[in-house]
Amino acid sequence: MGRTIQICKLRGQGLRLIAACLLPLQLPVLLSACAGTENGQIAAAEEATEIPATPSPLGHYLSARVARGDMDLGRAARFFGVALAANPKNQALLHETMVLMLAEGRMDEAIGLAKRRVAKRGDAAMARLILAASAIHDNDLATAREHLLRTKRKSYMSLLQPMLMAWVNAGDKKYDAAVEALEQLASRKVFAPFKTYHTALISDFTAHPGPAKVAFEETQKGNVRRATRVSLNYGGFLSRNGQRETALKLFGGILDGNPNNSVIKKGRKTLQEGDALSPPITTASEGVAEAFLSAAFAISGSRGGETARIYSRLALYLRPDLDAARMLLAGVLESEMRYEEAMAAYRLIPAGSPYHWNARIRIATNMNYLERIDETVALLRAMALERPGDTTALLTVARVLRAQDRFEETIATYDEIVGRVLRDGDQLQRQHWVLFYERGVAHERSNQWDAAEADFLKALELRPEEPRVLNYLGYSWIDQGVHLDRARKMIEKAVSKRPNDGYVIDSLGWVFYRLGRYDDAVKHLERAVELRPQDPIINDHLGDAYWRAGRKLEARFQWSHALALGAEENLVPDILAKQANGLGPAKPLGQNQSDKSDKGG
């Protein structure tokens, strides 16, 4: 019998080295991976990598782990497949390969592996979930119910199993059983929005408008009301039940806060033309897809990218036209810096979809991440010509240019945006503060302070409590030695709004430093470094404060740390001089108002 090697704790470069050494070898090895240590990840399979004719199972397993860590998931899937073929009874490896295939969207392979998995372990939750989705896809609700009943409501299944069972029951016209299944979510407060929303959808789907109305109204009381899809479906329900004006008012309120919400804009246009919105769910399969989408949305913003990809894939398997799921999937790929794959997903959004415009904006954004700057700008400018009244494409152009330090072009683009707003007869609104703030940053970075100050003040006129503007303008005034009392109060207000923002805390610490209150400066700058330990400017500031507070050894350490963190090139000579000679005599602001700078800062 071959040796069993425990491999699941190998990480990083060591794992990479072992994989490189063992890949060409033939070893009598049985893989013994740790079950459940990591979920699979996806990418479009790349066919360029050739598998050696005489593979090493261990080498391919390790190579798969390395490829997965590098987000080269096409290769990872192929390597896992070779390892599994050589060791087909290894259940941990079977599970890992199955999850990877699922997350990559290779459903036929995932389903085949799930069948093998449940043959050996009947309560394998992920395998049962895959097989239930397959049965629902084939409209075999009885088989789907059987798979779901054989799972334990633990971990992710504590949310998914009740929602999927509810939709299976709804598809069988068992309304009471569907509602009863959703009641299982009542035991956990965090699941309440899912229970309410899917009660509304199932009640609407099964022609129970009274309970649907109650449930939809409940969705508007919590954070779930902010979800575009929830509001869209509520408005659609109202429009189909004789309350078109109420639906228009709902959509109007949303657009007042976010006028560029293309999904709600399209819904409102449909209602204004006298039509009702179509029902969002017409089959149990579509309802289950909505359940997967709900779970994916909930987890996508909480470091659950891989799980969100799995749920999005399942939603699209059951409902390929679910553009909201495709947008979410593309967004997850984008967040993982898989930009080419993200763009490919965004391109699948059809031209008639309300998501199409935003998908094209995201394609341009991903081009920018790939440093295809001119191509990005060209695409966005072409889009801006298509919609003269829409500013989203031009705003993205301005931000792309600003990130490239092309400030004159940036300023001209913001001028164009403001001109569009005013040319269309619109009055400047609260949401337009960001135009003046971002243009102000471009003015300040290009040494046009008077124009920058005017923009920041205009931004505050539109949104007086905005912490980013308060911080930027207050910090700039302090650094110039002007409007000291007002600047301090502005930054203190910004801190009250964003108490865990390291950059804002740094500004407050720097205020106290410039005013000569060094103990107060140290207190706040130490907190800022805790929040932003990798920022060289904040570490440099803390070094200056330590020196003034008499803590000179610690000061030199912070200055060295700022250099090690990659301080900006123009700051390096000053930091080196401080390391060698310390700081000169202190000149706190208020004692010498003509002093505009302290070489220590």
Wavefront OBJ file of the C-alpha trace (Angstrom):
o trace
v 0.000 0.000 0.000
v 1.299 3.473 -0.864
v 2.120 6.098 1.716
v -0.538 8.563 2.886
v 0.769 12.135 2.991
v -0.944 14.899 4.933
v -0.768 17.944 2.702
v -3.531 20.382 3.549
v -1.461 22.702 5.748
v 1.098 23.499 3.063
v 0.942 27.118 2.036
v 2.581 29.668 -0.194
v 6.074 29.320 -1.612
v 6.749 25.995 0.101
v 3.724 24.442 -1.567
v 4.760 25.962 -4.906
v 8.261 24.488 -4.615
v 7.001 21.016 -3.707
v 4.542 21.106 -6.602
v 7.298 22.012 -9.031
v 9.514 19.207 -7.808
v 6.890 16.472 -7.710
v 4.888 17.217 -10.849
v 6.981 15.042 -13.194
v 7.399 12.176 -10.731
v 5.414 8.963 -10.461
v 4.870 8.219 -6.787
v 2.722 5.547 -5.120
v 0.892 8.217 -3.165
v -2.617 8.399 -1.843
v -3.722 11.966 -1.304
v -5.120 12.713 2.102
v -6.441 16.245 1.962
v -8.231 17.880 4.869
v -11.944 17.934 4.140
v -13.527 21.355 4.064
v -10.335 23.389 4.389
v -10.989 25.588 1.381
v -13.726 26.053 -1.161
v -13.038 25.885 -4.878
v -12.754 28.961 -7.055
v -13.612 29.583 -10.675
v -12.226 30.949 -13.895
v -12.681 30.155 -17.540
v -10.697 26.992 -18.277
v -7.509 27.666 -20.178
v -6.451 24.984 -22.587
v -2.851 26.076 -22.982
v -1.475 23.921 -20.134
v -0.699 20.348 -21.117
v -0.945 17.537 -18.596
v 2.071 15.188 -18.655
v 1.317 11.730 -19.990
v 2.513 10.071 -16.777
v 1.081 12.308 -14.047
v 1.954 12.327 -10.387
v -1.246 12.552 -8.306
v 0.454 14.444 -5.507
v 2.227 16.751 -7.927
v -1.031 17.579 -9.659
v -2.846 18.112 -6.381
v -0.180 20.549 -5.217
v -0.102 22.237 -8.611
v -3.878 22.616 -8.424
v -3.581 24.296 -5.042
v -0.913 26.664 -6.368
v -2.971 27.465 -9.493
v -6.036 28.111 -7.370
v -4.086 30.424 -5.102
v -2.942 32.294 -8.218
v -6.570 32.529 -9.418
v -5.620 30.441 -12.459
v -8.678 28.315 -11.939
v -8.893 26.751 -15.356
v -5.537 25.084 -14.728
v -6.550 24.301 -11.153
v -9.625 22.427 -12.365
v -7.567 20.379 -14.827
v -4.942 19.499 -12.219
v -7.624 18.514 -9.695
v -9.227 16.348 -12.367
v -5.990 14.446 -12.960
v -5.400 13.996 -9.222
v -8.948 12.749 -8.708
v -8.736 10.331 -11.639
v -5.677 8.782 -10.006
v -7.329 8.604 -6.588
v -11.106 8.421 -7.223
v -12.022 7.194 -3.732
v -10.540 10.177 -1.916
v -13.661 11.943 -0.665
v -11.908 15.128 0.416
v -10.386 15.509 -3.040
v -13.724 14.648 -4.649
v -15.462 17.376 -2.632
v -12.799 19.960 -3.425
v -12.929 19.210 -7.146
v -16.736 19.257 -7.144
v -16.863 22.682 -5.484
v -14.289 24.046 -7.919
v -16.280 22.810 -10.911
v -19.440 24.342 -9.460
v -17.810 27.693 -8.766
v -16.342 27.713 -12.271
v -19.791 27.086 -13.755
v -19.001 23.643 -15.140
v -22.338 22.281 -14.028
v -22.366 18.928 -15.837
v -19.072 17.961 -14.218
v -20.189 19.265 -10.814
v -23.418 17.252 -11.027
v -21.527 14.083 -11.949
v -19.159 14.519 -9.021
v -22.091 15.273 -6.696
v -23.677 11.936 -7.603
v -20.441 10.162 -6.739
v -20.199 12.095 -3.484
v -23.678 11.220 -2.185
v -23.140 7.582 -3.115
v -20.481 7.471 -0.409
v -21.804 10.143 1.946
v -25.541 10.572 1.804
v -25.723 13.763 3.871
v -23.035 15.686 1.950
v -24.706 19.110 1.949
v -23.040 20.743 -1.054
v -23.525 17.644 -3.192
v -27.198 17.472 -2.238
v -27.583 21.173 -2.995
v -26.129 20.673 -6.480
v -28.385 17.696 -7.141
v -31.440 19.573 -5.856
v -30.640 22.425 -8.245
v -30.271 19.914 -11.068
v -33.666 18.387 -10.286
v -35.301 21.814 -10.087
v -33.706 22.684 -13.421
v -35.423 19.596 -14.873
v -38.707 20.499 -13.104
v -38.465 17.343 -10.988
v -39.645 18.917 -7.750
v -40.178 15.588 -5.973
v -36.521 14.641 -6.416
v -35.435 18.122 -5.415
v -37.477 17.837 -2.224
v -35.850 14.484 -1.441
v -32.352 15.913 -1.804
v -33.170 18.945 0.341
v -34.738 16.850 3.103
v -31.570 14.774 3.310
v -29.435 17.793 4.172
v -28.892 19.109 7.666
v -29.843 22.743 8.272
v -26.383 23.769 9.382
v -23.987 26.446 8.184
v -25.051 27.817 4.782
v -27.889 25.291 4.513
v -29.609 26.863 7.523
v -30.497 29.719 5.146
v -30.716 27.955 1.795
v -32.657 24.816 2.714
v -35.775 26.633 4.035
v -35.867 29.042 1.077
v -35.450 26.276 -1.494
v -37.998 24.047 0.232
v -40.443 26.958 0.251
v -40.123 27.429 -3.507
v -40.399 23.696 -4.176
v -43.629 23.676 -2.154
v -44.847 26.772 -3.973
v -44.168 25.066 -7.285
v -46.332 22.161 -6.107
v -49.092 24.665 -5.225
v -48.637 24.025 -1.505
v -48.799 27.601 -0.284
v -49.217 26.856 3.428
v -46.273 24.453 3.346
v -44.176 27.075 1.549
v -44.889 29.714 4.188
v -44.261 27.173 6.938
v -40.856 26.348 5.435
v -39.890 30.029 5.516
v -40.896 30.210 9.185
v -37.776 28.155 9.914
v -35.806 31.345 9.192
v -37.529 33.168 12.051
v -35.171 31.709 14.654
v -32.302 33.933 13.501
v -32.721 37.689 13.292
v -30.205 37.984 10.463
v -32.454 35.801 8.287
v -35.557 37.960 8.787
v -35.124 39.959 5.529
v -34.937 36.718 3.515
v -38.066 35.390 5.190
v -40.004 38.593 4.540
v -38.894 39.079 0.946
v -39.493 35.497 -0.153
v -42.833 35.390 1.653
v -43.807 38.380 -0.481
v -42.579 36.765 -3.695
v -44.172 33.384 -2.992
v -47.471 34.992 -2.013
v -47.444 37.008 -5.239
v -46.464 33.914 -7.262
v -49.276 31.823 -5.779
v -51.935 34.562 -6.136
v -52.214 35.551 -2.459
v -52.107 39.347 -2.825
v -53.084 40.133 0.781
v -50.124 38.390 2.428
v -47.890 39.582 -0.417
v -48.809 43.213 0.283
v -48.153 42.836 4.011
v -44.785 41.188 3.392
v -43.686 43.689 0.742
v -44.569 46.561 3.062
v -42.477 44.909 5.758
v -39.472 44.851 3.409
v -39.573 48.649 3.290
v -38.988 49.015 7.037
v -35.429 47.730 7.247
v -32.162 47.840 5.334
v -33.594 45.475 2.743
v -35.573 48.408 1.332
v -32.313 49.742 -0.065
v -31.950 46.757 -2.368
v -32.914 47.815 -5.877
v -34.340 44.407 -6.737
v -36.604 44.333 -3.694
v -37.988 47.785 -4.463
v -38.408 46.951 -8.143
v -40.425 43.840 -7.354
v -42.521 45.688 -4.769
v -43.303 48.400 -7.299
v -44.178 45.743 -9.847
v -46.556 44.104 -7.392
v -48.261 47.449 -6.737
v -48.621 48.110 -10.459
v -50.305 44.749 -11.028
v -52.723 45.307 -8.162
v -54.251 48.639 -9.047
v -51.713 50.887 -7.303
v -49.688 52.270 -10.194
v -49.484 55.766 -8.643
v -48.122 54.322 -5.398
v -45.528 52.415 -7.408
v -44.542 55.601 -9.267
v -44.156 57.420 -5.956
v -41.955 54.585 -4.641
v -39.722 54.706 -7.702
v -39.630 58.495 -7.658
v -38.368 58.512 -4.086
v -35.581 56.108 -4.981
v -34.545 58.178 -7.993
v -34.495 61.352 -5.915
v -31.631 59.832 -3.954
v -30.012 57.996 -6.847
v -31.045 59.491 -10.181
v -28.761 57.164 -12.130
v -30.406 53.936 -10.961
v -31.058 52.492 -14.417
v -33.131 49.559 -13.160
v -35.624 51.775 -11.335
v -35.589 54.321 -14.175
v -36.656 51.644 -16.638
v -39.358 50.410 -14.258
v -40.722 53.938 -13.839
v -40.703 54.497 -17.604
v -42.757 51.325 -18.113
v -45.330 52.536 -15.579
v -45.424 56.032 -17.050
v -46.242 54.487 -20.422
v -49.297 52.892 -18.848
v -48.029 49.327 -18.572
v -47.659 47.176 -15.482
v -44.399 45.426 -14.682
v -44.317 41.718 -15.418
v -44.310 39.279 -12.485
v -40.712 38.611 -11.401
v -41.302 34.895 -10.807
v -43.324 32.603 -13.064
v -41.889 29.165 -12.165
v -40.479 27.434 -9.109
v -37.123 27.272 -10.863
v -37.079 31.061 -11.181
v -38.007 31.350 -7.509
v -35.083 29.146 -6.487
v -32.796 31.238 -8.701
v -34.032 34.312 -6.810
v -33.244 32.578 -3.516
v -29.673 31.889 -4.656
v -29.373 35.492 -5.827
v -30.603 36.812 -2.461
v -27.996 34.740 -0.631
v -25.266 35.802 -3.072
v -26.079 39.494 -2.629
v -26.026 39.143 1.151
v -22.634 37.500 1.296
v -20.829 39.239 -1.561
v -19.824 42.246 0.523
v -18.540 40.318 3.540
v -15.451 38.514 2.222
v -17.659 35.822 0.805
v -16.644 36.246 -2.810
v -16.128 32.570 -3.521
v -19.464 31.583 -2.008
v -21.172 34.464 -3.818
v -19.750 33.124 -7.073
v -21.170 29.670 -6.336
v -24.639 31.018 -5.574
v -24.542 33.289 -8.638
v -23.586 30.330 -10.818
v -26.484 28.287 -9.436
v -28.882 31.190 -10.018
v -27.732 31.525 -13.632
v -27.928 27.773 -14.168
v -31.599 27.904 -13.229
v -32.301 31.238 -14.921
v -29.747 32.225 -17.580
v -31.522 35.554 -18.224
v -31.135 36.744 -14.622
v -28.996 39.776 -15.397
v -28.774 40.830 -11.750
v -26.984 37.546 -10.995
v -24.634 38.013 -13.936
v -23.785 41.537 -12.785
v -23.078 40.203 -9.308
v -20.897 37.403 -10.660
v -18.936 39.864 -12.783
v -18.534 42.158 -9.786
v -17.115 39.338 -7.680
v -14.634 38.445 -10.422
v -13.678 42.108 -10.614
v -13.115 42.295 -6.861
v -10.740 39.344 -7.190
v -8.764 41.215 -9.871
v -9.851 38.765 -12.571
v -10.536 41.599 -14.938
v -10.647 39.797 -18.277
v -13.166 37.280 -16.916
v -15.195 40.074 -15.356
v -15.369 41.907 -18.680
v -16.438 38.712 -20.444
v -19.290 38.348 -17.945
v -20.349 41.992 -18.280
v -20.438 41.609 -22.079
v -23.121 38.926 -21.722
v -25.602 41.528 -20.454
v -27.877 42.158 -23.483
v -28.459 45.608 -24.959
v -32.103 45.680 -23.881
v -31.314 45.045 -20.222
v -31.507 47.905 -17.707
v -28.120 46.674 -16.500
v -26.486 47.101 -19.925
v -25.304 50.686 -19.421
v -23.753 49.956 -16.040
v -22.172 46.797 -17.451
v -20.428 48.903 -20.096
v -19.253 51.350 -17.418
v -17.781 48.409 -15.504
v -16.080 47.105 -18.656
v -14.383 50.482 -19.006
v -13.409 50.409 -15.334
v -11.816 46.991 -15.761
v -9.926 48.204 -18.821
v -8.598 50.963 -16.607
v -7.444 48.418 -14.023
v -5.543 46.709 -16.838
v -3.960 50.104 -17.636
v -5.612 50.309 -21.033
v -6.185 54.000 -20.331
v -6.707 55.431 -23.804
v -9.051 52.578 -24.712
v -10.984 53.200 -21.499
v -11.377 56.914 -22.164
v -12.406 56.327 -25.776
v -15.150 53.872 -24.769
v -16.516 56.170 -22.090
v -16.479 59.248 -24.301
v -18.403 57.335 -26.952
v -20.948 56.356 -24.306
v -21.218 59.980 -23.172
v -22.203 60.957 -26.721
v -24.976 58.337 -26.695
v -26.610 59.882 -23.626
v -26.015 63.642 -23.509
v -28.140 63.918 -20.368
v -26.281 61.213 -18.445
v -23.132 62.074 -16.507
v -22.005 58.616 -15.340
v -19.707 57.922 -18.300
v -18.034 61.334 -18.089
v -17.675 61.032 -14.329
v -15.843 57.741 -14.818
v -13.605 59.423 -17.425
v -12.726 62.151 -14.922
v -11.839 59.624 -12.241
v -9.702 57.578 -14.614
v -7.779 60.680 -15.663
v -7.384 61.878 -12.074
v -5.880 58.523 -11.084
v -3.324 59.040 -13.849
v -2.429 62.527 -12.526
v -3.710 64.053 -15.771
v -5.182 66.919 -13.831
v -5.818 69.473 -16.566
v -7.846 66.923 -18.536
v -9.563 65.892 -15.304
v -10.612 69.462 -14.523
v -11.871 70.012 -18.075
v -13.981 66.841 -17.808
v -15.525 67.941 -14.509
v -16.258 71.318 -16.102
v -18.062 69.447 -18.882
v -20.096 67.432 -16.357
v -21.187 70.509 -14.403
v -22.043 72.160 -17.685
v -24.275 69.236 -18.627
v -26.110 69.410 -15.316
v -26.807 73.130 -15.653
v -27.467 73.032 -19.403
v -30.274 70.532 -18.900
v -32.026 73.078 -16.704
v -31.308 71.176 -13.503
v -30.472 72.953 -10.294
v -27.445 71.791 -8.379
v -28.635 69.196 -5.892
v -27.185 67.656 -2.750
v -25.782 64.692 -4.697
v -23.708 67.029 -6.907
v -21.320 67.772 -4.032
v -19.023 65.022 -5.283
v -18.397 66.841 -8.577
v -17.013 69.889 -6.784
v -15.109 67.852 -4.227
v -13.345 65.743 -6.857
v -12.669 68.733 -9.106
v -11.301 70.509 -6.045
v -8.872 67.659 -5.425
v -7.675 67.917 -9.034
v -7.228 71.693 -8.648
v -5.311 71.243 -5.384
v -3.065 68.532 -6.819
v -2.221 70.771 -9.765
v -1.328 73.712 -7.470
v -4.432 75.784 -8.222
v -5.403 76.434 -4.623
v -7.839 79.296 -5.077
v -9.939 77.235 -7.493
v -9.651 74.182 -5.211
v -10.813 76.134 -2.152
v -13.818 77.483 -4.051
v -14.774 73.970 -5.123
v -14.471 72.571 -1.593
v -16.615 75.364 -0.190
v -19.232 74.744 -2.885
v -19.228 71.038 -2.024
v -19.844 71.927 1.630
v -22.630 74.283 0.633
v -24.358 71.346 -1.064
v -23.519 68.804 1.654
v -22.375 70.541 4.879
v -21.761 67.367 6.904
v -19.704 65.432 4.324
v -16.623 64.178 6.228
v -14.367 63.837 3.178
v -14.748 67.492 2.296
v -14.472 68.628 5.893
v -11.275 66.635 6.273
v -9.634 67.674 3.005
v -10.351 71.367 3.348
v -9.624 71.469 7.085
v -6.306 69.669 6.630
v -5.333 71.997 3.770
v -6.058 75.092 5.849
v -4.082 73.753 8.801
v -1.158 72.907 6.540
v -1.253 76.476 5.189
v -1.602 77.977 8.666
v -4.905 79.721 7.970
v -8.420 79.557 9.448
v -7.027 77.450 12.284
v -10.018 77.385 14.620
v -12.517 76.687 11.850
v -10.249 74.029 10.359
v -9.901 72.228 13.703
v -13.674 72.209 14.206
v -14.206 70.877 10.693
v -11.799 68.009 11.225
v -13.291 67.203 14.630
v -16.696 67.009 12.955
v -15.230 64.726 10.288
v -13.821 62.469 13.018
v -17.237 62.300 14.705
v -18.675 61.122 11.377
v -15.900 58.628 10.616
v -14.302 57.628 13.924
v -12.507 54.621 12.421
v -11.055 56.331 9.366
v -7.281 56.436 9.763
v -6.858 59.307 7.325
v -9.333 61.509 9.154
v -7.773 60.674 12.531
v -4.371 61.527 11.030
v -5.690 64.946 10.053
v -6.830 65.627 13.609
v -3.480 64.523 14.978
v -1.736 66.801 12.516
v -3.909 69.694 13.618
v -2.659 69.282 17.181
v 0.909 68.889 15.952
v 0.769 72.115 13.998
v -0.746 73.877 17.023
v 2.080 72.634 19.263
v -0.118 70.278 21.325
v 2.257 67.349 20.892
v 0.845 64.940 23.480
v -2.588 65.258 21.878
v -0.963 64.802 18.478
v 0.752 61.576 19.578
v -2.502 60.162 20.943
v -4.402 60.669 17.709
v -1.541 59.763 15.373
v -0.927 56.504 17.200
v -4.588 55.686 16.663
v -4.275 56.629 12.978
v -1.311 54.271 12.566
v -3.311 51.490 14.214
v -6.033 52.013 11.611
v -3.687 52.550 8.636
v -0.404 50.813 9.559
v 0.836 50.649 5.951
v 0.504 54.355 5.152
v 3.944 56.033 5.011
v 2.663 59.597 5.478
v 0.814 58.755 8.700
v 3.903 56.935 10.033
v 6.033 59.959 9.123
v 3.617 62.248 10.960
v 3.793 60.047 14.048
v 7.598 60.208 13.917
v 7.453 64.000 13.934
v 5.053 64.009 16.885
v 7.247 61.570 18.833
v 10.276 63.840 18.301
v 8.440 66.908 19.555
v 7.172 64.917 22.550
v 10.766 63.965 23.445
v 10.510 60.346 22.269
v 13.413 60.551 19.839
v 14.273 56.853 19.500
v 10.677 56.060 18.605
v 10.666 59.003 16.189
v 13.617 57.629 14.215
v 11.973 54.213 14.111
v 8.773 55.696 12.629
v 10.733 57.651 10.024
v 12.594 54.484 9.027
v 9.287 52.658 8.846
v 7.831 55.388 6.613
v 10.742 54.920 4.203
v 10.312 51.145 4.252
v 6.621 51.538 3.439
v 7.487 53.420 0.254
v 7.247 57.117 1.086
v 6.675 59.332 -1.945
v 9.873 60.200 -3.747
v 9.616 63.924 -3.054
v 9.373 63.258 0.710
v 12.350 60.912 0.977
v 15.094 63.609 1.269
v 13.268 65.335 4.143
v 12.747 62.025 5.981
v 16.428 61.094 5.547
v 17.423 64.520 6.867
v 15.178 64.040 9.908
v 16.736 60.656 10.591
v 20.209 62.180 10.512
v 19.622 65.468 12.283
v 16.198 65.374 13.932
v 13.882 68.367 13.724
v 14.780 72.007 14.120
v 13.166 74.334 16.661
v 9.414 73.981 16.931
v 7.290 76.743 15.419
v 3.697 76.058 16.417
v 1.051 77.838 14.418
v -0.562 80.711 16.270
v 2.813 81.802 17.584
v 4.125 82.701 14.122
v 1.259 83.032 11.684
v 3.583 83.797 8.781
v 5.076 80.335 9.034
v 3.457 78.188 6.360
v 5.329 74.956 6.924
v 7.432 72.984 9.361
v 10.166 70.956 7.709
v 9.341 68.300 10.253
v 5.931 67.906 8.597
l 1 2 3 4 5 6 7 8 9 10 11 12 13 14 15 16 17 18 19 20 21 22 23 24 25 26 27 28 29 30 31 32 33 34 35 36 37 38 39 40 41 42 43 44 45 46 47 48 49 50 51 52 53 54 55 56 57 58 59 60 61 62 63 64 65 66 67 68 69 70 71 72 73 74 75 76 77 78 79 80 81 82 83 84 85 86 87 88 89 90 91 92 93 94 95 96 97 98 99 100 101 102 103 104 105 106 107 108 109 110 111 112 113 114 115 116 117 118 119 120 121 122 123 124 125 126 127 128 129 130 131 132 133 134 135 136 137 138 139 140 141 142 143 144 145 146 147 148 149 150 151 152 153 154 155 156 157 158 159 160 161 162 163 164 165 166 167 168 169 170 171 172 173 174 175 176 177 178 179 180 181 182 183 184 185 186 187 188 189 190 191 192 193 194 195 196 197 198 199 200 201 202 203 204 205 206 207 208 209 210 211 212 213 214 215 216 217 218 219 220 221 222 223 224 225 226 227 228 229 230 231 232 233 234 235 236 237 238 239 240 241 242 243 244 245 246 247 248 249 250 251 252 253 254 255 256 257 258 259 260 261 262 263 264 265 266 267 268 269 270 271 272 273 274 275 276 277 278 279 280 281 282 283 284 285 286 287 288 289 290 291 292 293 294 295 296 297 298 299 300 301 302 303 304 305 306 307 308 309 310 311 312 313 314 315 316 317 318 319 320 321 322 323 324 325 326 327 328 329 330 331 332 333 334 335 336 337 338 339 340 341 342 343 344 345 346 347 348 349 350 351 352 353 354 355 356 357 358 359 360 361 362 363 364 365 366 367 368 369 370 371 372 373 374 375 376 377 378 379 380 381 382 383 384 385 386 387 388 389 390 391 392 393 394 395 396 397 398 399 400 401 402 403 404 405 406 407 408 409 410 411 412 413 414 415 416 417 418 419 420 421 422 423 424 425 426 427 428 429 430 431 432 433 434 435 436 437 438 439 440 441 442 443 444 445 446 447 448 449 450 451 452 453 454 455 456 457 458 459 460 461 462 463 464 465 466 467 468 469 470 471 472 473 474 475 476 477 478 479 480 481 482 483 484 485 486 487 488 489 490 491 492 493 494 495 496 497 498 499 500 501 502 503 504 505 506 507 508 509 510 511 512 513 514 515 516 517 518 519 520 521 522 523 524 525 526 527 528 529 530 531 532 533 534 535 536 537 538 539 540 541 542 543 544 545 546 547 548 549 550 551 552 553 554 555 556 557 558 559 560 561 562 563 564 565 566 567 568 569 570 571 572 573 574 575 576 577 578 579 580 581 582 583 584 585 586 587 588 589 590 591 592 593 594 595 596 597 598 599 600 601
